[in-house]
């Protein structure tokens, strides 16, 4: 491994530490959530944050936008929101010469960080306005296709307990999200700190620690982290085992799952593994990195059926059982370098 890569990984670790330190000034706890959001940012991925109201989901995203020197837009999804309210609209302008011409006015999607707040409160037609942007990173209006700024990532929020007047995200929409991040309640000690901070009414000032160009460079660095053949074999084995019709699927998957994860799940597992390895200062992806990413990557790509509900099992429980059931391949059978750490 070259000295340059080692130096870059050291700088990467420093940037990540600075970002986490800044976020700790505003957000108490939620360490795994923050780590998963940062991993998505460094791999050009998108996140769906699922949690009950009042768990600082919106605060987390806005704070991340504050510490990055990027353009940030927040879209409040409502039942009357139209696709053009997201992508933009064409208006008729009059030029100084007195001529009239059509001009496209960019919508809030033309930003580096887009917060889609309460994404399931708008109809599927409006939700679909994000599909092209999230996958191809471009927007088509009429006959013109416009590229979105880089870096670009969407962080959406969703309330899991209030379903009245909501529109569940289609599977195609869910599959665009790299991580489905569960935002849980804080611990007792964390909650005491939150209440204490509220009583003091101290507004923390956040410092920008990274530019858009730096993010793009770190994304390239993460993509260059080597992935051993035995790790790739494990990822493929894990993803295929989620499909009930696959011969390698365990019996409990065939019994409790209607359909499993697609190919994109394997791609995201590898990318997440690269991000976790780089954030830990390592030169290669380990099996533990894949296991760490398995639940947030797979939980929204596995459809548990009525049998699973009858047994009180969720997609999280199924992935946890899969991780225990799927054996790790023998590294000695594959040509792969040793796991190194700075």
LUMLUMZA-308968 format. One record per residue (C-alpha): residue number from 1; residue in one letter; x negated, y negated, z negated. Coordinates in steps of 0.2 Angstrom, whole numbers, plus 5000, padded with zeros to 4 digits. Each point is the difference from the previous one (the first is absolute). Layout:
{NUM; A; {X; Y; Z}}
...
// end
This chain:
{1; X; {5000; 5000; 5000}}
{2; X; {4993; 4983; 5005}}
{3; X; {4995; 4987; 4988}}
{4; X; {5012; 4988; 5009}}
{5; X; {5015; 5011; 4997}}
{6; X; {4995; 5001; 4981}}
{7; X; {4999; 4981; 4999}}
{8; X; {5017; 4998; 5009}}
{9; X; {5008; 5013; 4988}}
{10; X; {4992; 4990; 4985}}
{11; X; {5008; 4984; 5007}}
{12; X; {5016; 5009; 5002}}
{13; X; {5000; 5006; 4982}}
{14; X; {4997; 4982; 4995}}
{15; X; {5014; 4993; 5010}}
{16; X; {5012; 5013; 4993}}
{17; X; {4995; 4996; 4982}}
{18; X; {5002; 4981; 5003}}
{19; X; {5017; 5003; 5007}}
{20; X; {5006; 5012; 4986}}
{21; X; {4993; 4987; 4987}}
{22; X; {5010; 4986; 5007}}
{23; X; {5016; 5011; 5001}}
{24; X; {4997; 5005; 4982}}
{25; X; {5003; 4981; 4995}}
{26; X; {5017; 5001; 5006}}
{27; X; {5006; 5018; 5001}}
{28; X; {4999; 5011; 4984}}
{29; X; {4997; 5018; 5003}}
{30; X; {5006; 5009; 5016}}
{31; X; {4982; 5005; 5004}}
{32; X; {5005; 5014; 5012}}
{33; X; {5012; 4989; 5009}}
{34; X; {4987; 4987; 5003}}
{35; X; {4987; 5013; 5006}}
{36; X; {5012; 5007; 5012}}
{37; X; {5005; 4983; 5007}}
{38; X; {4981; 4995; 5002}}
{39; X; {4997; 5017; 5009}}
{40; X; {5014; 4996; 5012}}
{41; X; {4993; 4983; 5004}}
{42; X; {4983; 5007; 5003}}
{43; X; {5007; 5013; 5012}}
{44; X; {5012; 4989; 5010}}
{45; X; {5015; 5009; 4991}}
{46; X; {5016; 4994; 4994}}
{47; X; {5008; 5003; 4982}}
{48; X; {5018; 5003; 4994}}
{49; X; {5001; 4995; 4981}}
{50; X; {5015; 5009; 4992}}
{51; X; {5005; 4995; 4982}}
{52; X; {5013; 4993; 4990}}
{53; X; {5002; 4981; 4998}}
{54; X; {4988; 4990; 4989}}
{55; X; {4984; 5011; 5002}}
{56; X; {4990; 4986; 5009}}
{57; X; {5001; 5008; 5018}}
{58; X; {5002; 4983; 5008}}
{59; X; {4988; 4992; 4988}}
{60; X; {4987; 5013; 5005}}
{61; X; {5001; 4997; 5018}}
{62; X; {5000; 4981; 4999}}
{63; X; {4985; 5001; 4988}}
{64; X; {4991; 5010; 5013}}
{65; X; {5004; 4988; 5013}}
{66; X; {4993; 4986; 4989}}
{67; X; {4983; 5008; 4998}}
{68; X; {4998; 5003; 5018}}
{69; X; {4997; 4985; 5012}}
{70; X; {5014; 5006; 5012}}
{71; X; {5017; 4994; 5006}}
{72; X; {5014; 5007; 4989}}
{73; X; {5019; 5000; 5003}}
{74; X; {5014; 5007; 4990}}
{75; X; {5016; 5006; 5008}}
{76; X; {5015; 5002; 4989}}
{77; X; {5010; 5014; 5008}}
{78; X; {5019; 4997; 4999}}
{79; X; {5015; 5008; 5009}}
{80; X; {5002; 4985; 5012}}
{81; X; {4982; 4999; 5005}}
{82; X; {4997; 5002; 5019}}
{83; X; {4985; 5007; 5009}}
{84; X; {4996; 4983; 5007}}
{85; X; {4999; 4994; 4982}}
{86; X; {4985; 5011; 4999}}
{87; X; {4991; 5000; 5017}}
{88; X; {5005; 4983; 5006}}
{89; X; {5011; 4992; 5012}}
{90; X; {5000; 4991; 5017}}
{91; X; {5005; 4981; 5000}}
{92; X; {5003; 4988; 5014}}
{93; X; {4988; 4985; 4999}}
{94; X; {4999; 4984; 5010}}
{95; X; {4982; 4995; 5006}}
{96; X; {4994; 4982; 5000}}
{97; X; {5003; 5000; 5019}}
{98; X; {5018; 5004; 4997}}
{99; X; {5000; 5018; 5006}}
{100; X; {5008; 5014; 4990}}
{101; X; {4991; 5016; 4996}}
{102; X; {5002; 5015; 4988}}
{103; X; {4987; 5002; 4986}}
{104; X; {4999; 5014; 4988}}
{105; X; {4999; 4995; 4981}}
{106; X; {4991; 5013; 4990}}
{107; X; {5009; 5008; 4986}}
{108; X; {4993; 5005; 4983}}
{109; X; {4993; 5016; 5006}}
{110; X; {4986; 4990; 5008}}
{111; X; {4990; 5001; 4984}}
{112; X; {4986; 5010; 4993}}
{113; X; {5009; 5006; 4984}}
{114; X; {5019; 5002; 5002}}
{115; X; {5010; 5004; 4985}}
{116; X; {5017; 5008; 5005}}
{117; X; {5009; 4998; 4983}}
{118; X; {5015; 5012; 4997}}
{119; X; {4998; 5007; 5018}}
{120; X; {5015; 5012; 4998}}
{121; X; {5012; 4986; 4998}}
{122; X; {5001; 4996; 5018}}
{123; X; {5008; 5010; 5014}}
{124; X; {4990; 5012; 5011}}
{125; X; {5000; 4989; 5015}}
{126; X; {4990; 4987; 4990}}
{127; X; {4989; 5013; 4992}}
{128; X; {4995; 5006; 5017}}
{129; X; {4993; 4983; 5004}}
{130; X; {4985; 5005; 4990}}
{131; X; {4997; 5017; 5009}}
{132; X; {4989; 4993; 5014}}
{133; X; {4991; 4988; 4989}}
{134; X; {4995; 5013; 4987}}
{135; X; {4995; 5013; 5013}}
{136; X; {4993; 4990; 5015}}
{137; X; {4997; 4984; 4991}}
{138; X; {5008; 4990; 5013}}
{139; X; {5017; 4992; 5004}}
{140; X; {5010; 5000; 5016}}
{141; X; {5012; 4986; 5004}}
{142; X; {5008; 5001; 5017}}
{143; X; {4987; 5003; 5012}}
{144; X; {4986; 4995; 4989}}
{145; X; {4990; 5010; 4988}}
{146; X; {4990; 4991; 4987}}
{147; X; {4986; 5007; 4989}}
{148; X; {5001; 4997; 4981}}
{149; X; {4986; 4993; 4990}}
{150; X; {4987; 5011; 4993}}
{151; X; {4999; 5006; 4987}}
{152; X; {5019; 5004; 4999}}
{153; X; {5009; 5011; 4987}}
{154; X; {5018; 5001; 4993}}
{155; X; {5003; 5003; 4982}}
{156; X; {5019; 5003; 4997}}
{157; X; {5009; 5002; 4984}}
{158; X; {5016; 5010; 4996}}
{159; X; {5011; 5003; 4985}}
{160; X; {5003; 5019; 4997}}
{161; X; {5015; 4999; 4988}}
{162; X; {5012; 4987; 5008}}
{163; X; {5006; 5008; 5016}}
{164; X; {5017; 4990; 5002}}
{165; X; {4999; 4989; 5016}}
{166; X; {4983; 5007; 5006}}
{167; X; {4994; 5009; 5015}}
{168; X; {4988; 5015; 4998}}
{169; X; {4985; 4998; 5010}}
{170; X; {5000; 5012; 5015}}
{171; X; {4986; 5014; 5001}}
{172; X; {4992; 4991; 5014}}
{173; X; {4999; 4984; 4990}}
{174; X; {4993; 5009; 4984}}
{175; X; {4987; 5009; 5011}}
{176; X; {4992; 4983; 5004}}
{177; X; {4996; 4998; 4982}}
{178; X; {4983; 5007; 4995}}
{179; X; {5004; 5001; 4981}}
{180; X; {5017; 5001; 4991}}
{181; X; {4994; 4993; 4984}}
{182; X; {5010; 5003; 4984}}
{183; X; {4999; 4985; 4988}}
{184; X; {5004; 5007; 4983}}
{185; X; {5003; 4992; 4983}}
{186; X; {4985; 4993; 4990}}
{187; X; {4994; 5009; 4985}}
{188; X; {5004; 4993; 4983}}
{189; X; {4984; 4991; 4998}}
{190; X; {5001; 4993; 5017}}
{191; X; {5017; 4994; 4997}}
{192; X; {4995; 4991; 4984}}
{193; X; {4986; 4991; 5010}}
{194; X; {5013; 4995; 5013}}
{195; X; {5012; 4993; 4987}}
{196; X; {4985; 4991; 4991}}
{197; X; {4995; 4992; 5017}}
{198; X; {5018; 4994; 5003}}
{199; X; {5001; 4992; 4983}}
{200; X; {4984; 4990; 5003}}
{201; X; {5006; 4994; 5017}}
{202; X; {4983; 5000; 5007}}
{203; X; {4999; 4999; 5019}}
{204; X; {4984; 5009; 5006}}
{205; X; {4991; 4992; 5014}}
{206; X; {4994; 5013; 5013}}
{207; X; {4984; 4998; 5011}}
{208; X; {4999; 5005; 5018}}
{209; X; {4987; 5014; 5001}}
{210; X; {5001; 5006; 5018}}
{211; X; {5003; 4993; 5017}}
{212; X; {5010; 5008; 5015}}
{213; X; {4983; 5003; 5009}}
{214; X; {4993; 5009; 4984}}
{215; X; {5016; 5011; 4999}}
{216; X; {4997; 5005; 5019}}
{217; X; {4982; 5004; 4996}}
{218; X; {5005; 5011; 4985}}
{219; X; {5013; 5009; 5010}}
{220; X; {4987; 5005; 5013}}
{221; X; {4988; 5006; 4986}}
{222; X; {5014; 5011; 4993}}
{223; X; {5003; 5008; 5017}}
{224; X; {4982; 5004; 5001}}
{225; X; {5000; 5010; 4984}}
{226; X; {4997; 5019; 5005}}
{227; X; {5013; 5013; 4998}}
{228; X; {4993; 5018; 4999}}
{229; X; {5008; 5014; 5010}}
{230; X; {5005; 5009; 4984}}
{231; X; {5010; 4984; 4995}}
{232; X; {5008; 4999; 5017}}
{233; X; {5005; 5019; 4998}}
{234; X; {5007; 4996; 4983}}
{235; X; {5011; 4986; 5006}}
{236; X; {5007; 5010; 5015}}
{237; X; {5003; 5014; 4988}}
{238; X; {5009; 4989; 4988}}
{239; X; {5011; 4991; 5012}}
{240; X; {5005; 5016; 5010}}
{241; X; {5005; 5008; 4983}}
{242; X; {5013; 4986; 4998}}
{243; X; {5010; 5007; 5015}}
{244; X; {5013; 5013; 4996}}
{245; X; {4999; 5009; 5017}}
{246; X; {4981; 5001; 5000}}
{247; X; {4993; 5018; 4996}}
{248; X; {4988; 4993; 4987}}
{249; X; {5013; 4991; 4990}}
{250; X; {5003; 5007; 4982}}
{251; X; {5016; 5008; 4996}}
{252; X; {5006; 4985; 4989}}
{253; X; {4997; 4988; 5015}}
{254; X; {5011; 5011; 5011}}
{255; X; {5013; 5000; 4986}}
{256; X; {5001; 4982; 4995}}
{257; X; {4994; 4990; 5015}}
{258; X; {5011; 4995; 5016}}
{259; X; {4985; 4993; 5010}}
{260; X; {4982; 4996; 4996}}
{261; X; {4987; 4987; 5004}}
{262; X; {4995; 4996; 5018}}
{263; X; {4982; 4998; 5007}}
{264; X; {4999; 4982; 4994}}
{265; X; {5000; 5006; 4982}}
{266; X; {4983; 5009; 5003}}
{267; X; {4993; 4984; 5008}}
{268; X; {5005; 4990; 4985}}
{269; X; {4993; 5012; 4988}}
{270; X; {4983; 4999; 5009}}
{271; X; {5001; 4981; 5000}}
{272; X; {5005; 4999; 4982}}
{273; X; {4986; 5012; 4996}}
{274; X; {4987; 4989; 5009}}
{275; X; {5007; 4985; 4990}}
{276; X; {4999; 5009; 4983}}
{277; X; {4982; 5006; 5004}}
{278; X; {4994; 4983; 5005}}
{279; X; {5008; 4992; 4985}}
{280; X; {4991; 5012; 4989}}
{281; X; {4984; 4996; 5009}}
{282; X; {4998; 5017; 5008}}
{283; X; {4994; 5005; 5018}}
{284; X; {5012; 5014; 5004}}
{285; X; {5018; 5005; 4996}}
{286; X; {5003; 5013; 4987}}
{287; X; {5015; 5012; 4997}}
{288; X; {5004; 4990; 4985}}
{289; X; {5002; 4985; 5010}}
{290; X; {5013; 5009; 5011}}
{291; X; {5009; 5007; 4984}}
{292; X; {5001; 4982; 4993}}
{293; X; {5008; 4994; 5016}}
{294; X; {5012; 5015; 5002}}
{295; X; {5015; 4994; 4990}}
{296; X; {5001; 4982; 5006}}
{297; X; {4997; 5005; 5018}}
{298; X; {5012; 5016; 5000}}
{299; X; {5014; 4995; 4988}}
{300; X; {5010; 4991; 5013}}
{301; X; {4996; 5012; 5014}}
{302; X; {5007; 5016; 4992}}
{303; X; {5019; 5002; 5000}}
{304; X; {5006; 5010; 4985}}
{305; X; {5016; 5009; 5002}}
{306; X; {5015; 5003; 4989}}
{307; X; {4991; 5016; 4993}}
{308; X; {4986; 4989; 4994}}
{309; X; {5012; 4988; 4992}}
{310; X; {5009; 5015; 4991}}
{311; X; {4984; 5005; 4993}}
{312; X; {4996; 4982; 4995}}
{313; X; {4985; 4999; 5012}}
{314; X; {4995; 4984; 5009}}
{315; X; {4988; 4998; 5015}}
{316; X; {4987; 4995; 4987}}
{317; X; {5002; 5017; 4991}}
{318; X; {4999; 5009; 5016}}
{319; X; {4983; 4991; 5005}}
{320; X; {4993; 5004; 4983}}
{321; X; {5004; 5018; 5001}}
{322; X; {4993; 5000; 5018}}
{323; X; {4983; 4993; 4993}}
{324; X; {5000; 5015; 4988}}
{325; X; {5005; 5013; 5013}}
{326; X; {4988; 4994; 5014}}
{327; X; {4983; 5007; 4998}}
{328; X; {4984; 4989; 5004}}
{329; X; {4990; 5006; 5015}}
{330; X; {4982; 5006; 4997}}
{331; X; {4989; 4985; 5003}}
{332; X; {4986; 5012; 5005}}
{333; X; {5009; 5006; 5015}}
{334; X; {5000; 4982; 5008}}
{335; X; {4986; 4989; 5004}}
{336; X; {5002; 4985; 4988}}
{337; X; {4988; 4989; 4990}}
{338; X; {5000; 5000; 4981}}
{339; X; {5011; 4988; 4990}}
{340; X; {4989; 4985; 4996}}
{341; X; {5004; 4986; 4988}}
{342; X; {4991; 4983; 4998}}
// end
